[in-house]
Structures are given as structure tokens and as C-alpha cells.
Amino acid sequence: MSKKQAEVDIPQYVKIIDLVMSLALLVVNQLKMPFIKIFIGEQEKVISMSSQEFDDWIRLNYMEIEGGPALTGHLKEAKGHLNSLARTTGSKIQTYLRNAYVNKSSYIDLINEQGQVVKIDKDGWALATKPEVYFTQSPSMAEIPLATGHGDFNELVSPYLNLEDENAKYLLVTSIVSAFFDLPSKPFLLINGEQGSAKSTTTRIIGELLDPSSVKTMVTPSSNDNLMLAAANCMILRIDNGSKLSEKMMNIVCQLSTGLGFRKRKLYSDVDEIIFEITRMVIINGIESDLVTAPDLLSRCIQLHLPSIGSKQRLPETKLWENFYRDRPAILGALYDVVSKVIAIIDDVIVEDSTRLTDFCRVGVATEQVMGWPEGSFMNAVKTMQAEAMDIALDADVLAVGIKAVMERRKDWSGTAEELLRIMNKSCSFDITSQPKWPTSARALGIRLTKVIPPLRDQGIDIQKTKSGVRTITITNTNPIAEPRSRLPKSDLRSVYSASE
């Protein structure tokens, strides 16, 4: 048999396997997903073996080397072998989407043809020639332009933000800076405002600075699968003109902020799974102030209310975006300067009186020092904002409304769940007690009570439950409303008038 005849007899899938092994390295990431590692110039890049990009890469290289097309059947067979080889013999790597914080350095994947990555550390920022991280990309991710200059971030970005006050600036700037750090809990940004207050524009500007996408924003997801699919393909989840989130959806978004594992079968005919571990920054904007009412989610929420924009101050949208894209490289350069300075001092920042977003608050206090804000201004902004958010949450929870009605003029109360429900029914109007979530039994009250204890405690109403013997509920209120004069006993009324005279 001639050499040429032997080459003809080699199955095409074998040639495809040989081609991939000669041009790339097989690796597997932290979720045991197989990738190939290739070089684009001097830049290493990884490509998921389950992606269309991998198929296109094989077809292009096979055509160039073999002079003919890679047939679909042989391509599928080759991919099966390569997947197995990568999972069993491939080197282990850590992959990231758009941004990574490793060894006190922040890396940003610019998603350009050159495969360039920006590295920010305590000494500044520059293009990384040999970054120590590997990025994956989704089809919807768009390019970030090269940053320029070292200007004043606040001065450069302020013309494109419509913020109510200084507190809003502290919170929004910190939210943007925090995106460059590997925080265990990501901020959930809730943007409210009436029609024409630039809610969508503000959401989009944040996205264009941190995670540009061909899909600028999305509507409120209709299912968990849609939400997780969107989160798996972007660094920042942006929901435009959001409607009030269901309790189930609020729980999912809360888990996204803290880290959520997601498992889904590849096909209904097998038991293989697709596994995601996702922690995402989430931005939702909408007109209603009660888009989110779950206290647990609100405790992780950064809520901004945007003021209305007068017709004389409103810039045509085409002109605004023309100006923004012109200034974006300079804004990015100034932002990277801020991040570099925050990296330099963040390890020395201690936040003694923090919230559930402790790591976010550390970034905020460090940013306060870097930006020259008044001392304590960031934490004051956080506490003011969260107090207002908790008011909204408690007003939306009928059980909290009932307890507040009972304790409005009391310093303390103690009794059983049955007695508490009875006095709540007497203290509240029919409009409240007839709502679907109003507890109709002592058991239902006891179960739901745990959920409202933390936000009520923040408002001075502390609830304690005994766990043994006769189960009683003890409630204390540090801020009861004083009895009005008309409700005081006559003898007390005489003493009051005498004192005033």
C-alpha cells in the first residue's frame, strides 16, 4: 500500500483529533468543562469545546491544512474523543468572564481581535502581555475600547449621570469600582425614578463602562432558566423597566448576589449536566419604588432614586451617546486610576460598623479616601439608603404592619402566638387583615415571624421567641409614640394643663 493510499484510509475524525492536538493544548476548568488553549499573537486564549467558536476554529484550520471541509459526523466524533481526553488528562485552569481579581491585580478582557487584557494593580494599569488568567467569552459580549489618560473620574463621568444628591454619587461610584474586585457578595443595584429620569441611560452607561454587550438590557426574566442563561453569559445582569419581582424571583436574584450553583441536564435523553457557579452584579431599573420588597434582598441592595430631568436640561439621546463614546476611553483611564489606588490601600481598610455587604463597604471606604470624599460619608450614605429601603419592605409586609400597629404606643408586650394574632386582628383594619398573606393561624404567624425580625429590629422593635416550655413571644419597642393628650386620664390632663399654665 502506498503512503498516499494509507493517508486516504485514515478516518477524517482521526485527522481532526491530530490537528487539534498539534495546534492546541487540552485543558479543563474549575467546573470540569473542557477547553482548548491556543495563542493569538503572544496572548493565550481558551475556547470552550462546547461552543460554536470551537467548531468554527476546527473547520477553518482543517480547510487550510487539508484543503477540504470537515464533515459534521466526523467533527462530532472527534469532539467526543477530545472532550474525554481533556477531562481525563487536561491541565486544570481557572476561567473567568470579562473580569478577574487575582493576586491583588484586576484583569479586564477587552474582547478585541488582538485578545488584549488590561491589568490593574497598586502601581497603575497597562495592557498585560502575559496575564495569569484565562477568560471565556459569550457571543453577546462586546469590545471595551483602550483606555487613555489619567483624568478626574468624577469630573469626566458626572455629565452622563443624573443623580439626586452626593449620597447617590458615593453609592454609584462605589458600585462601579467594586466590579473590579472578587467580592463574595456582589451589589444589587436598584434604580428608581419617574418617566424621563434617565434610568435606562444610567443602567446602560454602567454596562458600557464595565461589560458592553450587543444586548444592552433585558426585560424581567419570565423563568429561572432564562435568568440563569442571561447571567451565565454576562458579567453584569441588566434588567430594564423591570416589573415587581415575584417572591421566587427575588430569592433567585438574592442568591445571584451571593453565589448560585445551577445544574441542568444537557438533554432529556441522558443524565449529563451543565453546571454553573455564578455570582453576578445585578442592575434593575423601574418606575415603582417597591420593585423589590424582600428584606433579605434589600439588605444587599444599593437603591438609587433618580430625579426628573427638565426639558431644557434634556440632551438629545443621539448627542448624549455620541459624546459618551467619544469620552469613554478617558473615563475608563480615570476609572482604572481609582481602582489602582483602591487596590493599594484596601487591605488596610477596617469597617467596624458595617452592613451585610461588608466587603462592598470596605471598597466604599477605600474609594472615599481615594476620591477625597468627607470622612464617613460613604457609610452614612449606605445606612441612610438601607433605612429607607427597609421602610418600603416593612410597609409591603402585612405581618410587619400588624406588629407595628400593635407596638405603636407600647414599650413592651409578651404573650403567645395566638394572643399576638388576636391583638393584631383588633389593631388593624379590614384592608390589612383581608390580604392574602395575612397570617390566619398562630402557626403561620410563627413561621413568618422569623423573616421580619431583622428589619423590625433595625427600626427599634425587637422580638424574642422562647424555644422551650410555654412558647411566648416578647416584643420591645424603643420608640413608641407617646399617648396623645385626649387619651390621657382626666387627672393627668389636669396636671398637663397646670404645668403648661
N, C-alpha and C positions, 0 to 999 in steps of 0.2 A: 504494500500500500504506500502510495506517495505521501510526502509531507503535506501537500496541498489537499489531498483526499482526506487525510487524518484531521486537518483543521476544519474541513467541511462537516465531518461527522461529529464534532464537538457540539453538544446542545447549546442553544443560544443562552439559556439561563446560566450555564456554567461560565460562558464568556462575560455575562453581565456581572456575575459574582467576582470573577477575576479582575474586571475593570474597576469595580468599586474598591476592592482590597488594594489595588495598586495606586489608586488616586486619593484614598481617604483612610482615616482611622475609625474603627468602630468603638463607640463609647456608649455608656448608659448613665442616665441622670439619677437624681435622688428619688424619683418616683418609679425607677426601673423602666423608664421609657427609652428605647434605643435611638441613637443618633449617629450620624457620621460627622467627623471633624475634617474640615478642609481649610485651605489657605486662600485668601483673596489678597493678593499682594503680600504684605507682611502680616496681615491681620488674620488670626484664626477665627473660623466661623463654624457653628454647629447647625446641622439641618436634621429635623425630625424625620425618621424613616416612615412615619405615617402621613407625611404631608405631601401635597401636590408639588411643592418645591423639590422634594427628593425625586419624584418621578420625572420632573422636567430636567433635573440635573443629569439623571441617568440617560435619558433619551438624547439629550444634547451631546454628551460625551461619547455615547455609543455610536451616534451618527458620525461624529468627527473621526473616531478611531477605526470603526468597522465599515464605514461607508454605506450603512443601511439602517433601517429603523429597528428599534427594539420592540418586538411583538408583545402585546398585552399579556398573553398567557405566560410567556417566558419571564416577563418582568414580574408578574405576581409570584411565580415560583422562586425567582431569585430573591425577592424581598422577604419571602418566608424564611429562607435559609439565612439571610443576612440579619434578620431580626433575632433569630435564635442565637447566632454567633455573638451578636452584640450583648445580649442579655447574659450569656454564659461566660464569655471571655473578654468582653469590652472593659476598658478602663472606666472608673467611676468619676463623674464630674458633677458639678453643681450648676444648674442652669437658672437664668433669671429672665424676667420680662421687662424690657426697657430700662430699668434702674436696679442697681445693686449697691449695697453698702458692705464692704469687706475690708478688714484690717484698717479701720479708720480712714477709709477712702470711699468716696461715692463715684460710681461709674454710670454714665448715661449712654445708651445705644442711640446713635443719631439716625439709624435706619437709612443710610445713604449708600450709593453704589460702591463707594470706597470701603464700606464696612467700618467707618470711623467711630471711635468711642472717646468720650470726654472723661477725664479723671480729675476729681476734685479732692484735694487733701488740705492739710493745715498750711501748706506753703503756697497754695494757689490752685489754678486749674489750667489744663492743657490737654491736647489730644494724646491719648495713650497709645504708644507704639506697640507694646506687648502687654495688654491688660490681662490680669489674672482671673478674669471671669468670663463666662460663656453666656451669650444671650440667645434666646429664641425670639422668633418674630411671628406675628399673625398677619394675614393678608390685609386687614383693615388698618394696620399701623402705618403712620405717615412719617415723613422725614422732619427732623429738627435741624434748623439751619446752624451753621457755625457761629458761635458767639463772638462778639467783638467788644473791645474796650473795657474800661473799668470805671463806669459811671456810678451815679447815685440811684440805687434801685427804687427807692420811694419816689424820687423826682421823675424817673422815667416811666414808671408804671401807673402813677396816680391819674394821669389824664384818661386812662382807659377803665377806671374803676369808679363806680357810683356808690360810695359808702356813706352810711348815716353819720358816723362820728369816728373819733380816734379809736375807741374800743373795737369797732368793726375792722379798722385797719390792722390793729395788733393781731386780731384773731385770723384774718385772712392771710396776712403776710406769713405768720407762723405756720398756717396750714400748708402754704406753698413750700416753705423751707423744709418742713417736716417730711415732705415727699422724698427727700434725698437721703433719709435715714431709714434703717431697718427697725422700725418700731414694732413691738409685739402687738400693739393695738393702733390701727390707723384711724385718723379722724374721719367722722362722718359729717359732711358739710351740708347744712340745710339752709337754702337761700329763699327768703320770702320777700314779697313786695307786691304792690298793686300793678295792674297792667301798665307797661311802659316804664318800668323802673330798672330795666337792663338786667333782669335775672338771667335770661338765656345768654346774653352777651358776656356777663361775668363768668358764667359756667364755661362758656367756650374759650374765653381768654385763659382761664386756668388750664384748660386742656391743651391749648395751643402752646403754652409755655412748657408744660411737663410731659404731655403724652398726646401729640397730634394724631388724629385719626381721620380716615375718609368718612367715617360715621361720626359726625360732630356730636350728636346727642341721641338718646333713645327715649321712647315712651316708657311709662311704667310697665315692667315686665308682667305678662299675663300668667306666667308659671315659674316654678322654681327652676326647671330645666333651662328656660330662656334666660333667666337671671344668671345662672351659673355659666352658661355658654358665653354670655357677654362678658362676665367677669374674667373668664379664662383667657380672653383674647385682648385684654387691655390692662394698663396699669391703673387707670382711674375710671371708675364706672360713673357715667354721667346720665342722669335722667332729667329730661326737660319737661316743664309744665306737668309735673307729677300730680297725680290724684292721691287722695288719702290712702295710705298703705293699710292693707289688712293686717290683722294681728299676726298671721302666719308669715306674711312678707316682712313685717318689722322684725320678727325673730331671725329670719334668714339674713337680713341686712346687718343686724347686730352681730351675727356670727361672722359675716364677711369682714367686719371691722376688727375682729379679734383673731380670726383664722378659722377657716372652714374646710373640712375634708369632704370630698364629694366623690361618690362611686356610682358608676353607671355601666350597665352591660353594653359591650360593643354591638352585639347582635342578639336578637331574641332567640336565636337558634343555638347559642353557646353560653358558656359561663365566664368567658373572658371579660375583664372590666377595664374601663377607662377611669383612672384615679387622678383627682386634682387636690392639691392643698393650696388654698387661696386666702390671702389677706389683702384687702383692697381698700384704697381710699374711695369713698362714695360721695357723689355730689347730687343732690336732688333740689330742684327749684320748683316753686309753685306759688300761687296766689294765697292759698289758705295757710293760716298760721298753725293749724293743727294737722298738718300732713302726717306728722309723727306724734303719737301720744303715749307710747310705751315708755315708762320711766327708765327702764334699763337701757334702752337705746338712746334716750335723751341725755342720760348721764355720760354718754360717749359722743354727744352731738355738739358741733360747733354751729350755732344758729346765727344767721345774719339777716337783718331786715333792711332792705334797700329802699331809700326814699324815692318819691316820684321825681321825674325829670321834666322841667318846664319846656314848653315848645320852643322857647328862644334858646335854651341851652342844648337842645337835642341836635346832634350831628347826623347827617345822612349816613345810613349804615355802610354804603359803599365807601364813603370817605373815611369813616372810622377804621374799617378793616384795611384800607389802603395805607393809612398812617401807621396802624399797628404792625402790619407785616414789614413795613419799612423800618420801624424802630425795634422789632423783635430781637435781632442779633445783639443790639446794645443792651436791651432789657435783660437778655439771658446772661450776658457778660457780667452785668451788675449783680444779678441774682447769684451767679456762681461765686462771685466775690463774698457775698453774705454767707453762703453755705460754707465756704472755706474758713471764714473767721469763726463760724459757729463750731465747726469741727475742732478748731484749735482750742476751744475753751469748754466744750460740752462736758468733758469728763470731770471738770471741777465744779460743775453747777449742782447745787443741792436745793431741792424743793421740799421744804418742811411741811407746808400746809397745802397739799395738792388735792386733786380730784382723782377719779378713776383713770383719767388719762395722764398718769404720772410722767411717762416718758415724753409724751407730747408737750406737757408743761415744762419739762427740762429744756426742750428745744425752744419753747417760747421765752423762757427766762434768758437763755443764751442769746436768742435773737434780740431781745430787749436791750441787752448790753451792747451787742454789736451795732444795732441801729441807733443807739443813743436815746431810747425812749425813757420817760420818767421811771425811776425805780419803783417796782411794784405794780406798774401799770398793766402788765400782761395778766398777772394773776387776778387783779381786780376785774379786768375785762372778762376773764373766764367765769369768775364767781357771779358776777352780775348777770351774764348771759345765761348761766345754768339755773340761777334762781328764777329768772323769767320763764325759762323752758319748763321748769318743774311746776310753776303755776298753771301753765297750759295743760300739762299732763294730769295734774290733780283735778282741775276743773272738768276734764274729759272722763274721769273715772268716777262712776256713781258711788262706789264704796267709799272712796276718799271724800267725796262731797258729803256723804252721810255722816262719817266720823267727824268731819269739820263742823257740821251742823250741831252734833251732839256736844262737842267740846268748845263751841264758840264762846260761851260765857262760863265755862268750868275750868278750874285749875287741875282737877283730877277726877277720875271715875274708875270704878272697879266692879266687875261682875262677870257673869258667864256670857258665852256667845249668844245664847238665847235672849238674855236680858239686853245685850247690846243691840241685837237686831230689833227687839221690841221698841227700845227708845229711839233707834234710828227711824223706824217707821212713823213714830209720833212726831219726830223733829223735822221730817222732810215732806215736801208737797207731793201730791199725786204724780205730777210731771216727772219727779225723780224716781219715786218708788215703782212706777209702772214701766220703767225702762227695762229692756231685755236682760241687761247684765246686773240688775239689782238682785242681791242675794235673797233667795226665798226660804232658806233654811240656815240653821246655825252651822251646819257642816259646810255649806257653800261659803258662808261668811269666813269661817276659819281657814278654808283653803285659800281664798283670795286675799286674806288679810296680809299674808307674808309679802305680797307684791307691792303693797302700798306703804309698808312700814318705813323703808329707807327715805322716799321723798317726803313723807309726812314728818319724819324726824328732822329733816332739813328745815322744815317750817316751824319747828318748836313743839310738835306733837309727838311724844314718844309712847310707843306701845310695847308692852311686855306681856308674854304669854307663859303661864306655868305649864310644865310638862308632866307633872305627876299630881296625884290626889285629885281634888276638885279643880278642874281646869278653869282658871279665871283669866280674864284679860284686864290689865291695868293700864290706864291711859293718863298721861300727864301733859298739861299744856302750859308752856312758859309764857304765852302771850294771849291770855284770854281777854275778850272785850269787856270792859267794865260795865256793870249794870247801869242803864240809864236812870235818871232821877225819877221818872214817872213810875218805875218798877220797884223803887225802894219802899220799905215800910214807912208809914206816916211819921213815926218818931224820928226815923233817920232823915226824912225830908225836912222836918223842923230844924234839926241840927245843921243841915246843909245851908238852909236859908239864913239861919242865925249867923253862921260863920261868914257867909257872903256879905251880910249886912254889917 
